[in-house]
């Protein structure tokens, strides 16, 4: 697109301010180059508001930041119309180019329609300008470069008044979990046709911009897709959903960084996690519980809505069962479970150790059982969320107190893994 430059003597000089690239994404997830701009001075903003009001007395200025000024160097027309109106951060889109905003119109996030539609967008192609429609036909809202955010008639603005194209969102509205027959819909566009398809575990009935989706097969991941044809453009949009309650997954329950550990001491405390750690497909909540096998799940010794849990076993040897349940709007499903036996003594790959203070602000003291303290010991500190190793220390002897410096690390949850030959133990550490 050819860019038309228009200037007034009072134009806010946004291009002279500091800028930092900070990209945004379209509704379909495509990356868009965008920038954070520093704000102009109060004097420059106020003078620009006054000058523009005199030039366009019928247009209405809006203060986006509610600070008494409408003019702002922090965002432009594309950043406002395509990104900020949809809930995105304050950004300037289109620095040194006229094409960065085009991705919104080409990746299927929006479809071109033949006439002004509300809600919708307007692209002034030759003028390199964007606006949004309002509930009043012929009245638009747009940001004029570094000048005010204006509500104005479609022919009352400083840009070339031709080469308009109109766009509406292709977003599908519907539940993330299909528990029972549910309505899925897109914006109703005059004269448009819609073709709906779905994954094999779902079925579709009805036609038009709104259809009914029902479950027909196995619970699990699914999708609903619509192809829209307006006479002026076409687009395809897909929405990923989950059919029914969560089911069994390939997740495991294990002690941190040591899934091969076999022997657990009665009376000891261990940190247990659901692995892999992070979002669980089809789940909005995870309930983690442990119970003594003799008493059953009706009497858990611990339980919480979490993906990790510090479990203090009873002082006597016993058998325990861990369970991880996933919940969504359709109900709950068992993801995985693990049976554990505790012993009075262990000859397996473990030992007792203590860490203090915990939480800590930068220094950690580690002490181990005396009977396993002789010989080289390796200490490793891992980020709990990423499993990335942040620090490693090697001591030629495990005897005595080991002072580990954690200075310079960000606040958060970490795992200290200690290895001595074939023996290994882990502890959760909080830096605050």
C-alpha positions in Angstrom: 0.0 0.0 0.0 1.2 3.5 -0.8 1.4 5.7 2.3 0.0 9.2 2.3 1.9 11.6 4.7 -0.1 14.5 6.0 1.2 17.1 8.4 0.0 20.0 10.4 2.3 22.4 12.0 1.0 21.2 15.4 1.5 17.5 14.7 2.8 15.7 17.7 6.3 14.6 16.7 6.0 10.9 17.8 8.8 9.6 15.7 11.4 11.4 17.8 10.5 9.5 21.0 12.2 6.4 22.2 10.7 3.1 21.0 11.1 -0.5 22.1 9.9 -3.4 19.9 7.3 -5.5 21.7 5.3 -7.6 19.4 1.6 -8.6 19.7 -0.4 -11.4 18.1 -3.5 -11.6 16.0 -6.6 -13.4 17.4 -5.4 -16.5 15.5 -1.9 -16.2 17.0 0.2 -14.7 14.2 3.0 -12.4 15.3 2.7 -8.7 14.5 5.6 -6.3 14.8 4.7 -3.6 17.3 6.4 -1.0 19.4 6.2 0.7 22.8 6.6 4.5 22.4 7.4 7.0 25.1 4.7 9.6 25.8 4.8 13.2 24.6 4.9 16.1 26.9 1.7 17.5 28.4 2.2 20.8 26.6 2.6 19.1 23.2 -0.4 16.9 23.8 -2.6 19.8 25.0 -1.7 22.0 22.1 -2.4 19.2 19.6 -5.8 18.5 21.2 -6.7 22.2 20.8 -5.5 22.5 17.2 -7.3 19.4 16.0 -10.5 20.4 17.7 -10.4 23.7 15.8 -9.8 22.0 12.5 -12.4 19.3 13.1 -15.1 20.8 15.3 -17.7 18.0 14.6 -15.4 15.2 15.7 -15.3 14.1 19.4 -12.0 13.5 21.2 -11.7 10.7 23.7 -9.0 10.4 26.4 -7.9 6.8 26.3 -5.8 7.1 29.5 -8.4 9.4 31.3 -5.6 11.8 32.0 -7.2 14.9 30.4 -5.5 14.6 27.0 -6.6 12.7 23.9 -3.4 13.1 21.8 -0.9 10.4 22.6 2.4 9.2 21.2 2.0 5.8 22.7 -0.4 4.3 20.0 -1.6 4.9 16.5 -4.6 3.9 14.4 -3.5 0.3 13.7 -2.5 -0.4 17.3 -5.8 0.9 18.5 -8.2 -0.6 15.9 -6.8 -4.1 15.5 -5.1 -4.7 18.9 -6.1 -2.4 21.8 -9.9 -2.5 21.1 -9.7 -6.3 21.3 -8.0 -6.2 24.8 -4.4 -6.0 23.6 -1.7 -3.8 25.2 -1.0 -0.2 24.2 1.2 -0.4 21.1 2.2 1.4 17.9 1.9 -0.8 14.8 3.5 0.2 11.5 6.8 1.8 12.1 8.6 2.5 8.8 6.2 0.2 6.9 2.6 0.1 5.7 2.1 -3.7 5.9 2.4 -4.8 9.6 -1.3 -4.5 10.2 -2.1 -6.5 7.1 -1.6 -9.8 8.9 -4.9 -9.2 10.7 -6.6 -9.2 7.4 -4.8 -12.2 5.8 -4.4 -14.9 8.5 -8.2 -15.6 8.9 -8.7 -13.6 12.1 -11.0 -11.3 10.1 -13.0 -11.7 6.9 -13.7 -8.9 4.4 -17.4 -7.9 4.0 -19.0 -5.9 1.3 -20.3 -3.0 3.4 -19.9 -1.2 6.7 -20.8 -3.6 9.5 -21.0 -3.3 13.3 -19.0 -4.4 15.1 -16.2 -4.3 12.6 -13.0 -2.6 11.3 -12.3 -0.3 8.4 -9.1 -0.3 6.4 -8.3 2.8 4.4 -5.8 1.1 2.2 -4.2 3.9 0.2 -4.2 6.2 3.2 -2.7 3.5 5.5 -5.3 4.1 8.2 -7.5 1.9 10.3 -10.8 2.6 12.1 -13.5 0.8 14.0 -17.2 1.1 13.3 -19.7 2.1 15.9 -23.4 1.3 16.6 -24.3 4.4 14.6 -23.9 3.8 10.8 -21.4 6.2 9.2 -19.8 7.1 12.6 -16.3 5.6 13.1 -13.6 5.8 15.8 -9.9 6.0 15.0 -6.6 7.3 16.3 -5.0 10.0 14.1 -1.3 9.1 14.4 0.1 10.8 17.5 -2.9 13.1 17.6 -6.3 12.5 19.3 -8.5 9.4 19.4 -11.5 10.6 17.5 -15.1 9.7 17.0 -16.0 11.1 13.6 -18.2 10.8 10.5 -16.8 8.4 7.9 -16.0 11.4 5.6 -14.7 13.8 8.4 -11.1 12.9 8.8 -7.7 14.0 7.4 -7.1 10.8 5.3 -7.9 10.1 1.7 -11.6 9.3 1.6 -11.6 6.3 -0.8 -10.3 2.7 -1.0 -12.3 1.6 2.1 -12.5 -2.1 2.9 -14.6 -3.5 5.7 -13.7 -6.4 8.0 -15.4 -8.4 10.8 -14.1 -10.9 13.2 -14.2 -14.7 12.5 -14.1 -15.6 16.2 -16.2 -18.6 17.2 -18.2 -18.2 20.3 -18.9 -21.4 22.3 -17.9 -23.4 25.4 -14.4 -24.7 25.8 -15.8 -28.0 27.0 -18.7 -29.8 25.2 -20.6 -31.6 28.0 -24.0 -31.6 26.3 -25.5 -30.1 23.0 -24.1 -26.6 22.9 -24.4 -23.6 20.6 -21.4 -22.4 18.6 -21.7 -19.2 16.6 -19.9 -16.5 14.7 -20.9 -12.9 13.8 -24.1 -12.8 11.7 -23.0 -11.2 8.4 -25.6 -10.0 5.9 -25.5 -12.2 2.8 -22.8 -14.5 4.1 -22.7 -18.3 3.9 -21.3 -20.6 6.5 -19.9 -24.2 6.3 -19.3 -26.0 9.7 -17.1 -29.0 10.3 -15.8 -30.8 13.4 -13.5 -33.5 14.8 -14.8 -37.1 14.7 -15.9 -37.1 18.4 -18.3 -34.2 17.7 -21.3 -33.7 15.5 -23.0 -30.6 14.1 -26.6 -29.9 13.5 -28.2 -26.8 12.0 -26.8 -24.2 9.6 -26.1 -20.5 9.3 -24.0 -18.5 11.7 -25.1 -20.5 14.7 -25.1 -24.3 15.0 -25.5 -27.0 17.7 -22.5 -29.1 18.5 -22.9 -32.5 20.3 -20.5 -35.2 21.5 -20.7 -38.5 19.6 -17.5 -40.3 20.4 -14.6 -40.7 22.8 -13.9 -38.0 25.4 -10.9 -35.9 24.7 -9.6 -33.1 22.5 -11.7 -32.0 19.6 -12.4 -29.0 17.4 -15.1 -27.0 15.6 -14.3 -25.1 12.4 -16.3 -22.7 10.2 -15.7 -21.5 6.6 -17.2 -18.1 5.9 -17.9 -16.7 2.5 -19.2 -13.1 2.3 -19.2 -12.4 -1.4 -16.2 -10.1 -0.9 -13.9 -12.4 1.0 -13.5 -15.9 2.6 -11.9 -17.1 5.8 -11.6 -20.2 7.9 -11.6 -20.3 11.7 -11.1 -23.2 14.1 -11.8 -23.4 17.8 -10.2 -26.2 19.9 -12.5 -27.8 22.5 -12.5 -30.7 24.9 -15.4 -33.2 24.7 -16.5 -34.5 28.1 -14.6 -34.6 31.4 -10.8 -35.1 31.4 -9.6 -38.7 30.9 -6.4 -40.7 31.7 -3.2 -39.2 30.4 0.4 -40.2 30.1 1.3 -38.1 33.1 3.1 -39.6 36.1 3.4 -38.8 39.8 6.9 -38.7 41.0 9.4 -37.1 43.4 11.1 -34.1 42.0 14.0 -34.8 39.6 14.2 -38.4 40.8 11.4 -40.5 39.2 13.4 -43.7 39.7 13.5 -43.4 43.5 12.0 -46.6 45.1 12.5 -46.4 48.8 10.7 -43.9 51.0 11.3 -43.5 54.8 8.3 -43.6 57.1 8.0 -40.2 58.9 9.9 -38.3 56.1 8.5 -35.5 54.0 8.8 -35.6 50.2 7.7 -33.2 47.4 5.6 -34.9 44.8 4.6 -33.5 41.4 2.5 -34.3 38.4 4.8 -34.7 35.5 4.9 -33.1 33.0 4.2 -30.0 35.0 2.0 -27.3 33.4 -1.4 -27.0 31.7 -3.4 -30.3 31.4 -5.4 -30.7 28.3 -9.1 -30.3 28.9 -8.7 -29.4 32.5 -9.5 -26.2 34.4 -8.4 -27.5 37.8 -6.2 -30.3 39.2 -6.9 -32.0 42.5 -3.9 -33.8 44.0 -4.5 -36.2 46.9 -2.9 -39.0 48.8 -4.4 -41.6 51.2 -3.3 -44.6 53.2 -4.3 -47.7 51.3 -5.9 -49.2 54.4 -8.4 -46.4 54.8 -9.2 -45.6 51.2 -9.7 -42.3 49.3 -12.5 -41.3 51.5 -10.0 -40.4 54.2 -7.1 -38.6 52.5 -4.1 -37.6 54.6 -3.6 -34.6 52.2 -5.3 -33.0 49.3 -5.1 -29.7 47.4 -5.9 -28.0 44.1 -2.3 -28.1 42.9 0.1 -30.0 40.7 2.6 -30.5 43.5 2.4 -31.4 47.2 4.7 -31.9 50.2 3.6 -35.1 51.8 4.6 -36.0 55.3 4.2 -39.8 55.6 3.1 -41.4 58.9 5.9 -42.5 61.2 5.2 -46.2 60.8 5.7 -48.1 57.5 2.6 -48.3 55.4 1.2 -48.3 51.8 -0.2 -45.1 50.2 -1.9 -44.2 46.9 -1.5 -40.9 45.1 -4.2 -39.7 42.7 -4.4 -36.7 40.4 -7.9 -35.7 39.2 -8.6 -33.2 36.5 -11.8 -31.1 36.5 -13.6 -29.1 33.9 -17.2 -28.0 33.3 -18.2 -31.5 32.4 -17.0 -33.2 35.6 -13.8 -34.9 36.9 -11.6 -37.6 35.6 -8.7 -39.5 37.0 -5.4 -38.5 35.2 -3.1 -41.0 36.9 -2.3 -42.6 40.2 0.8 -44.0 42.0 1.2 -46.6 44.8 4.0 -46.0 47.3 5.3 -48.1 50.2 7.3 -46.5 53.1 9.9 -48.4 55.1 11.5 -48.1 58.5 15.0 -48.1 56.9 16.2 -47.8 53.4 19.2 -49.3 51.5 18.0 -47.7 48.3 19.2 -44.6 46.5 18.3 -41.9 49.1 19.4 -40.3 52.4 18.1 -37.7 54.9 19.1 -34.1 54.6 17.9 -30.7 55.9 18.0 -27.3 54.3 17.6 -24.0 56.2 16.4 -21.3 56.2 13.6 -22.1 53.9 12.2 -19.8 52.6 15.5 -18.0 52.2 16.6 -14.6 50.9 19.9 -15.7 49.5 21.9 -18.1 51.7 21.1 -21.8 52.1 22.6 -24.2 54.7 22.5 -28.0 53.9 23.2 -30.8 56.3 23.1 -34.5 55.6 23.1 -37.8 57.6 26.5 -38.4 59.2 26.6 -42.0 57.9 26.5 -40.9 54.3 28.4 -37.6 54.5 31.9 -38.9 53.6 32.8 -38.5 49.9 32.2 -36.0 47.1 28.8 -34.4 46.9 27.2 -32.5 44.0 24.5 -29.9 44.7 22.3 -28.7 41.8 19.6 -26.0 41.9 16.8 -26.2 39.4 14.0 -23.8 38.5 10.8 -25.5 39.5 8.8 -24.3 36.5 11.3 -24.8 33.7 13.6 -27.6 35.1 16.5 -25.4 34.0 19.6 -25.8 36.2 20.5 -22.5 37.7 23.5 -23.3 40.0 25.8 -26.2 40.7 28.3 -26.7 43.5 30.7 -29.6 44.1 32.1 -30.5 47.5 34.9 -33.0 48.1 33.3 -34.1 51.4 29.7 -34.2 52.5 30.6 -33.7 56.1 29.6 -30.6 58.1 27.4 -27.7 57.0 27.3 -26.6 53.4 26.6 -22.9 52.8 25.2 -22.3 49.3 24.9 -18.8 48.0 21.7 -18.1 46.1 22.3 -14.4 45.6 21.3 -13.1 42.2 18.5 -15.5 41.6 14.9 -14.4 41.1 12.3 -14.9 43.7 10.4 -18.1 43.2 10.3 -21.9 43.7 13.4 -24.0 43.1 14.5 -27.6 43.7 17.8 -28.5 45.3 19.0 -31.9 44.1 21.9 -33.5 46.0 23.8 -36.4 44.6 26.4 -38.6 46.4 27.6 -41.5 44.2 24.4 -43.5 43.5 22.5 -41.8 46.3 20.2 -38.8 45.5 17.7 -36.6 47.3 15.8 -33.5 46.5 14.2 -30.6 48.5 12.0 -27.8 47.6 13.5 -24.3 48.2 11.7 -21.0 48.1 13.6 -17.8 47.4 11.8 -14.7 48.7 
